[in-house]
């Protein structure tokens, strides 16, 4: 298998685009995980409050 990574004068732009994409996708994953954790804590609080009202 031959992997040709020589992109000539466009290498800076291509690798820059790859790098920007990796950073953007990584940031989106982190933001989603943090939002999920926040929502989970909110849900637990609401469920606890609802349980307290039932008693």
PDB file with one MODEL, atoms N, CA, C and O in Angstrom:
MODEL        1
ATOM      1  N   UNK A   1       0.847  -1.175   0.000  1.00  0.00           N
ATOM      2  CA  UNK A   1       0.000   0.000   0.000  1.00  0.00           C
ATOM      3  C   UNK A   1       0.891   1.237   0.000  1.00  0.00           C
ATOM      4  O   UNK A   1       1.793   1.369   0.827  1.00  0.00           O
ATOM      5  N   UNK A   2       0.629   2.122  -0.923  1.00  0.00           N
ATOM      6  CA  UNK A   2       1.414   3.345  -1.052  1.00  0.00           C
ATOM      7  C   UNK A   2       0.545   4.539  -0.670  1.00  0.00           C
ATOM      8  O   UNK A   2      -0.517   4.761  -1.253  1.00  0.00           O
ATOM      9  N   UNK A   3       1.003   5.291   0.301  1.00  0.00           N
ATOM     10  CA  UNK A   3       0.271   6.464   0.770  1.00  0.00           C
ATOM     11  C   UNK A   3       1.043   7.697   0.331  1.00  0.00           C
ATOM     12  O   UNK A   3       2.127   7.973   0.845  1.00  0.00           O
ATOM     13  N   UNK A   4       0.490   8.433  -0.615  1.00  0.00           N
ATOM     14  CA  UNK A   4       1.159   9.613  -1.152  1.00  0.00           C
ATOM     15  C   UNK A   4       0.695  10.858  -0.402  1.00  0.00           C
ATOM     16  O   UNK A   4      -0.434  11.314  -0.582  1.00  0.00           O
ATOM     17  N   UNK A   5       1.559  11.394   0.426  1.00  0.00           N
ATOM     18  CA  UNK A   5       1.228  12.579   1.210  1.00  0.00           C
ATOM     19  C   UNK A   5       1.838  13.857   0.639  1.00  0.00           C
ATOM     20  O   UNK A   5       1.706  14.924   1.238  1.00  0.00           O
ATOM     21  N   UNK A   6       2.500  13.760  -0.509  1.00  0.00           N
ATOM     22  CA  UNK A   6       3.104  14.937  -1.136  1.00  0.00           C
ATOM     23  C   UNK A   6       2.012  15.742  -1.836  1.00  0.00           C
ATOM     24  O   UNK A   6       1.464  15.301  -2.847  1.00  0.00           O
ATOM     25  N   UNK A   7       1.700  16.902  -1.309  1.00  0.00           N
ATOM     26  CA  UNK A   7       0.635  17.720  -1.864  1.00  0.00           C
ATOM     27  C   UNK A   7       1.171  18.977  -2.535  1.00  0.00           C
ATOM     28  O   UNK A   7       0.411  19.869  -2.913  1.00  0.00           O
ATOM     29  N   UNK A   8       2.473  19.033  -2.674  1.00  0.00           N
ATOM     30  CA  UNK A   8       3.076  20.162  -3.353  1.00  0.00           C
ATOM     31  C   UNK A   8       2.841  21.468  -2.626  1.00  0.00           C
ATOM     32  O   UNK A   8       2.906  21.537  -1.398  1.00  0.00           O
ATOM     33  N   UNK A   9       2.564  22.511  -3.410  1.00  0.00           N
ATOM     34  CA  UNK A   9       2.412  23.842  -2.825  1.00  0.00           C
ATOM     35  C   UNK A   9       1.113  24.013  -2.044  1.00  0.00           C
ATOM     36  O   UNK A   9       0.931  25.031  -1.376  1.00  0.00           O
ATOM     37  N   UNK A  10       0.209  23.041  -2.113  1.00  0.00           N
ATOM     38  CA  UNK A  10      -1.064  23.132  -1.405  1.00  0.00           C
ATOM     39  C   UNK A  10      -1.044  22.433  -0.044  1.00  0.00           C
ATOM     40  O   UNK A  10      -2.053  22.426   0.662  1.00  0.00           O
ATOM     41  N   UNK A  11       0.071  21.860   0.320  1.00  0.00           N
ATOM     42  CA  UNK A  11       0.162  21.079   1.559  1.00  0.00           C
ATOM     43  C   UNK A  11      -0.246  21.886   2.787  1.00  0.00           C
ATOM     44  O   UNK A  11      -0.958  21.377   3.653  1.00  0.00           O
ATOM     45  N   UNK A  12       0.193  23.128   2.871  1.00  0.00           N
ATOM     46  CA  UNK A  12      -0.125  23.963   4.032  1.00  0.00           C
ATOM     47  C   UNK A  12      -1.636  24.129   4.167  1.00  0.00           C
ATOM     48  O   UNK A  12      -2.169  24.052   5.274  1.00  0.00           O
ATOM     49  N   UNK A  13      -2.320  24.351   3.072  1.00  0.00           N
ATOM     50  CA  UNK A  13      -3.766  24.553   3.100  1.00  0.00           C
ATOM     51  C   UNK A  13      -4.506  23.255   3.420  1.00  0.00           C
ATOM     52  O   UNK A  13      -5.459  23.255   4.200  1.00  0.00           O
ATOM     53  N   UNK A  14      -4.063  22.146   2.813  1.00  0.00           N
ATOM     54  CA  UNK A  14      -4.724  20.860   3.042  1.00  0.00           C
ATOM     55  C   UNK A  14      -4.530  20.416   4.485  1.00  0.00           C
ATOM     56  O   UNK A  14      -5.500  20.054   5.150  1.00  0.00           O
ATOM     57  N   UNK A  15      -3.298  20.436   4.979  1.00  0.00           N
ATOM     58  CA  UNK A  15      -3.049  20.013   6.359  1.00  0.00           C
ATOM     59  C   UNK A  15      -3.684  20.980   7.346  1.00  0.00           C
ATOM     60  O   UNK A  15      -4.128  20.565   8.417  1.00  0.00           O
ATOM     61  N   UNK A  16      -3.733  22.247   7.006  1.00  0.00           N
ATOM     62  CA  UNK A  16      -4.415  23.222   7.849  1.00  0.00           C
ATOM     63  C   UNK A  16      -5.909  22.927   7.945  1.00  0.00           C
ATOM     64  O   UNK A  16      -6.505  23.038   9.016  1.00  0.00           O
ATOM     65  N   UNK A  17      -6.506  22.551   6.820  1.00  0.00           N
ATOM     66  CA  UNK A  17      -7.930  22.205   6.813  1.00  0.00           C
ATOM     67  C   UNK A  17      -8.175  20.944   7.641  1.00  0.00           C
ATOM     68  O   UNK A  17      -9.149  20.873   8.389  1.00  0.00           O
ATOM     69  N   UNK A  18      -7.293  19.948   7.510  1.00  0.00           N
ATOM     70  CA  UNK A  18      -7.413  18.734   8.330  1.00  0.00           C
ATOM     71  C   UNK A  18      -7.307  19.085   9.810  1.00  0.00           C
ATOM     72  O   UNK A  18      -8.095  18.603  10.623  1.00  0.00           O
ATOM     73  N   UNK A  19      -6.344  19.917  10.156  1.00  0.00           N
ATOM     74  CA  UNK A  19      -6.151  20.314  11.550  1.00  0.00           C
ATOM     75  C   UNK A  19      -7.345  21.070  12.098  1.00  0.00           C
ATOM     76  O   UNK A  19      -7.792  20.807  13.215  1.00  0.00           O
ATOM     77  N   UNK A  20      -7.866  22.009  11.318  1.00  0.00           N
ATOM     78  CA  UNK A  20      -9.033  22.777  11.748  1.00  0.00           C
ATOM     79  C   UNK A  20     -10.245  21.859  11.938  1.00  0.00           C
ATOM     80  O   UNK A  20     -11.029  22.041  12.869  1.00  0.00           O
ATOM     81  N   UNK A  21     -10.387  20.888  11.063  1.00  0.00           N
ATOM     82  CA  UNK A  21     -11.499  19.945  11.173  1.00  0.00           C
ATOM     83  C   UNK A  21     -11.388  19.108  12.440  1.00  0.00           C
ATOM     84  O   UNK A  21     -12.380  18.902  13.140  1.00  0.00           O
ATOM     85  N   UNK A  22     -10.198  18.630  12.734  1.00  0.00           N
ATOM     86  CA  UNK A  22      -9.992  17.819  13.943  1.00  0.00           C
ATOM     87  C   UNK A  22     -10.284  18.647  15.191  1.00  0.00           C
ATOM     88  O   UNK A  22     -10.924  18.167  16.127  1.00  0.00           O
ATOM     89  N   UNK A  23      -9.818  19.876  15.199  1.00  0.00           N
ATOM     90  CA  UNK A  23     -10.062  20.752  16.351  1.00  0.00           C
ATOM     91  C   UNK A  23     -11.565  21.037  16.501  1.00  0.00           C
ATOM     92  O   UNK A  23     -12.098  20.997  17.610  1.00  0.00           O
ATOM     93  N   UNK A  24     -12.236  21.319  15.395  1.00  0.00           N
ATOM     94  CA  UNK A  24     -13.673  21.627  15.452  1.00  0.00           C
ATOM     95  C   UNK A  24     -14.474  20.416  15.924  1.00  0.00           C
ATOM     96  O   UNK A  24     -15.356  20.554  16.771  1.00  0.00           O
ATOM     97  N   UNK A  25     -14.181  19.240  15.390  1.00  0.00           N
ATOM     98  CA  UNK A  25     -14.911  18.035  15.797  1.00  0.00           C
ATOM     99  C   UNK A  25     -14.621  17.712  17.256  1.00  0.00           C
ATOM    100  O   UNK A  25     -15.527  17.327  17.995  1.00  0.00           O
ATOM    101  N   UNK A  26     -13.373  17.862  17.678  1.00  0.00           N
ATOM    102  CA  UNK A  26     -13.029  17.633  19.083  1.00  0.00           C
ATOM    103  C   UNK A  26     -13.765  18.587  20.003  1.00  0.00           C
ATOM    104  O   UNK A  26     -14.252  18.183  21.059  1.00  0.00           O
ATOM    105  N   UNK A  27     -13.851  19.856  19.608  1.00  0.00           N
ATOM    106  CA  UNK A  27     -14.566  20.844  20.421  1.00  0.00           C
ATOM    107  C   UNK A  27     -16.054  20.508  20.496  1.00  0.00           C
ATOM    108  O   UNK A  27     -16.664  20.641  21.557  1.00  0.00           O
ATOM    109  N   UNK A  28     -16.636  20.077  19.390  1.00  0.00           N
ATOM    110  CA  UNK A  28     -18.055  19.699  19.390  1.00  0.00           C
ATOM    111  C   UNK A  28     -18.318  18.495  20.289  1.00  0.00           C
ATOM    112  O   UNK A  28     -19.333  18.446  20.983  1.00  0.00           O
ATOM    113  N   UNK A  29     -17.415  17.533  20.278  1.00  0.00           N
ATOM    114  CA  UNK A  29     -17.561  16.361  21.149  1.00  0.00           C
ATOM    115  C   UNK A  29     -17.490  16.788  22.606  1.00  0.00           C
ATOM    116  O   UNK A  29     -18.322  16.374  23.413  1.00  0.00           O
ATOM    117  N   UNK A  30     -16.506  17.613  22.953  1.00  0.00           N
ATOM    118  CA  UNK A  30     -16.380  18.081  24.335  1.00  0.00           C
ATOM    119  C   UNK A  30     -17.599  18.891  24.775  1.00  0.00           C
ATOM    120  O   UNK A  30     -18.091  18.717  25.889  1.00  0.00           O
ATOM    121  N   UNK A  31     -18.080  19.765  23.914  1.00  0.00           N
ATOM    122  CA  UNK A  31     -19.254  20.568  24.247  1.00  0.00           C
ATOM    123  C   UNK A  31     -20.480  19.681  24.457  1.00  0.00           C
ATOM    124  O   UNK A  31     -21.283  19.930  25.356  1.00  0.00           O
ATOM    125  N   UNK A  32     -20.623  18.655  23.634  1.00  0.00           N
ATOM    126  CA  UNK A  32     -21.756  17.746  23.772  1.00  0.00           C
ATOM    127  C   UNK A  32     -21.679  16.965  25.077  1.00  0.00           C
ATOM    128  O   UNK A  32     -22.692  16.787  25.753  1.00  0.00           O
ATOM    129  N   UNK A  33     -20.496  16.501  25.431  1.00  0.00           N
ATOM    130  CA  UNK A  33     -20.335  15.744  26.671  1.00  0.00           C
ATOM    131  C   UNK A  33     -20.616  16.619  27.889  1.00  0.00           C
ATOM    132  O   UNK A  33     -21.255  16.173  28.842  1.00  0.00           O
ATOM    133  N   UNK A  34     -20.142  17.855  27.859  1.00  0.00           N
ATOM    134  CA  UNK A  34     -20.384  18.765  28.984  1.00  0.00           C
ATOM    135  C   UNK A  34     -21.866  19.126  29.096  1.00  0.00           C
ATOM    136  O   UNK A  34     -22.408  19.189  30.200  1.00  0.00           O
ATOM    137  N   UNK A  35     -22.522  19.363  27.957  1.00  0.00           N
ATOM    138  CA  UNK A  35     -23.951  19.675  27.965  1.00  0.00           C
ATOM    139  C   UNK A  35     -24.743  18.480  28.480  1.00  0.00           C
ATOM    140  O   UNK A  35     -25.708  18.650  29.225  1.00  0.00           O
ATOM    141  N   UNK A  36     -24.346  17.283  28.092  1.00  0.00           N
ATOM    142  CA  UNK A  36     -25.020  16.078  28.560  1.00  0.00           C
ATOM    143  C   UNK A  36     -24.892  15.950  30.077  1.00  0.00           C
ATOM    144  O   UNK A  36     -25.867  15.625  30.753  1.00  0.00           O
ATOM    145  N   UNK A  37     -23.720  16.199  30.607  1.00  0.00           N
ATOM    146  CA  UNK A  37     -23.512  16.108  32.055  1.00  0.00           C
ATOM    147  C   UNK A  37     -24.365  17.145  32.781  1.00  0.00           C
ATOM    148  O   UNK A  37     -24.947  16.851  33.825  1.00  0.00           O
ATOM    149  N   UNK A  38     -24.441  18.352  32.234  1.00  0.00           N
ATOM    150  CA  UNK A  38     -25.254  19.407  32.839  1.00  0.00           C
ATOM    151  C   UNK A  38     -26.732  19.020  32.832  1.00  0.00           C
ATOM    152  O   UNK A  38     -27.417  19.157  33.845  1.00  0.00           O
ATOM    153  N   UNK A  39     -27.215  18.545  31.704  1.00  0.00           N
ATOM    154  CA  UNK A  39     -28.625  18.147  31.595  1.00  0.00           C
ATOM    155  C   UNK A  39     -28.946  16.973  32.510  1.00  0.00           C
ATOM    156  O   UNK A  39     -30.032  16.908  33.086  1.00  0.00           O
ATOM    157  N   UNK A  40     -28.007  16.050  32.641  1.00  0.00           N
ATOM    158  CA  UNK A  40     -28.215  14.893  33.514  1.00  0.00           C
ATOM    159  C   UNK A  40     -28.364  15.349  34.969  1.00  0.00           C
ATOM    160  O   UNK A  40     -29.220  14.844  35.696  1.00  0.00           O
ATOM    161  N   UNK A  41     -27.523  16.312  35.392  1.00  0.00           N
ATOM    162  CA  UNK A  41     -27.624  16.844  36.751  1.00  0.00           C
ATOM    163  C   UNK A  41     -28.955  17.572  36.951  1.00  0.00           C
ATOM    164  O   UNK A  41     -29.577  17.454  38.007  1.00  0.00           O
ATOM    165  N   UNK A  42     -29.388  18.320  35.941  1.00  0.00           N
ATOM    166  CA  UNK A  42     -30.672  19.011  36.032  1.00  0.00           C
ATOM    167  C   UNK A  42     -31.814  18.006  36.155  1.00  0.00           C
ATOM    168  O   UNK A  42     -32.723  18.194  36.963  1.00  0.00           O
ATOM    169  N   UNK A  43     -31.772  16.956  35.370  1.00  0.00           N
ATOM    170  CA  UNK A  43     -32.799  15.928  35.415  1.00  0.00           C
ATOM    171  C   UNK A  43     -32.843  15.258  36.778  1.00  0.00           C
ATOM    172  O   UNK A  43     -33.924  15.036  37.324  1.00  0.00           O
ATOM    173  N   UNK A  44     -31.680  14.934  37.334  1.00  0.00           N
ATOM    174  CA  UNK A  44     -31.635  14.310  38.655  1.00  0.00           C
ATOM    175  C   UNK A  44     -32.240  15.242  39.712  1.00  0.00           C
ATOM    176  O   UNK A  44     -32.955  14.786  40.604  1.00  0.00           O
ATOM    177  N   UNK A  45     -31.956  16.537  39.611  1.00  0.00           N
ATOM    178  CA  UNK A  45     -32.528  17.500  40.540  1.00  0.00           C
ATOM    179  C   UNK A  45     -34.040  17.588  40.417  1.00  0.00           C
ATOM    180  O   UNK A  45     -34.744  17.650  41.424  1.00  0.00           O
ATOM    181  N   UNK A  46     -34.542  17.592  39.185  1.00  0.00           N
ATOM    182  CA  UNK A  46     -35.985  17.645  38.967  1.00  0.00           C
ATOM    183  C   UNK A  46     -36.670  16.373  39.467  1.00  0.00           C
ATOM    184  O   UNK A  46     -37.752  16.429  40.052  1.00  0.00           O
ATOM    185  N   UNK A  47     -36.029  15.226  39.229  1.00  0.00           N
ATOM    186  CA  UNK A  47     -36.607  13.969  39.705  1.00  0.00           C
ATOM    187  C   UNK A  47     -36.624  13.920  41.220  1.00  0.00           C
ATOM    188  O   UNK A  47     -37.588  13.427  41.805  1.00  0.00           O
ATOM    189  N   UNK A  48     -35.579  14.419  41.873  1.00  0.00           N
ATOM    190  CA  UNK A  48     -35.536  14.443  43.329  1.00  0.00           C
ATOM    191  C   UNK A  48     -36.613  15.375  43.883  1.00  0.00           C
ATOM    192  O   UNK A  48     -37.254  15.065  44.887  1.00  0.00           O
ATOM    193  N   UNK A  49     -36.807  16.524  43.219  1.00  0.00           N
ATOM    194  CA  UNK A  49     -37.829  17.466  43.664  1.00  0.00           C
ATOM    195  C   UNK A  49     -39.224  16.865  43.486  1.00  0.00           C
ATOM    196  O   UNK A  49     -40.092  17.050  44.339  1.00  0.00           O
ATOM    197  N   UNK A  50     -39.440  16.158  42.397  1.00  0.00           N
ATOM    198  CA  UNK A  50     -40.736  15.523  42.163  1.00  0.00           C
ATOM    199  C   UNK A  50     -40.984  14.427  43.183  1.00  0.00           C
ATOM    200  O   UNK A  50     -42.112  14.252  43.643  1.00  0.00           O
ATOM    201  N   UNK A  51     -39.955  13.694  43.538  1.00  0.00           N
ATOM    202  CA  UNK A  51     -40.065  12.632  44.541  1.00  0.00           C
ATOM    203  C   UNK A  51     -40.397  13.226  45.909  1.00  0.00           C
ATOM    204  O   UNK A  51     -41.197  12.663  46.656  1.00  0.00           O
ATOM    205  N   UNK A  52     -39.786  14.356  46.235  1.00  0.00           N
ATOM    206  CA  UNK A  52     -40.058  15.015  47.509  1.00  0.00           C
ATOM    207  C   UNK A  52     -41.507  15.506  47.585  1.00  0.00           C
ATOM    208  O   UNK A  52     -42.123  15.461  48.650  1.00  0.00           O
ATOM    209  N   UNK A  53     -42.051  15.975  46.457  1.00  0.00           N
ATOM    210  CA  UNK A  53     -43.432  16.463  46.439  1.00  0.00           C
ATOM    211  C   UNK A  53     -44.419  15.311  46.641  1.00  0.00           C
ATOM    212  O   UNK A  53     -45.492  15.503  47.213  1.00  0.00           O
ATOM    213  N   UNK A  54     -44.061  14.135  46.180  1.00  0.00           N
ATOM    214  CA  UNK A  54     -44.956  12.981  46.310  1.00  0.00           C
ATOM    215  C   UNK A  54     -45.089  12.521  47.744  1.00  0.00           C
ATOM    216  O   UNK A  54     -46.091  11.908  48.112  1.00  0.00           O
ATOM    217  N   UNK A  55     -44.100  12.808  48.550  1.00  0.00           N
ATOM    218  CA  UNK A  55     -44.093  12.320  49.936  1.00  0.00           C
ATOM    219  C   UNK A  55     -44.949  13.129  50.837  1.00  0.00           C
ATOM    220  O   UNK A  55     -45.041  12.836  52.029  1.00  0.00           O
TER     221      UNK A  55
ENDMDL
END
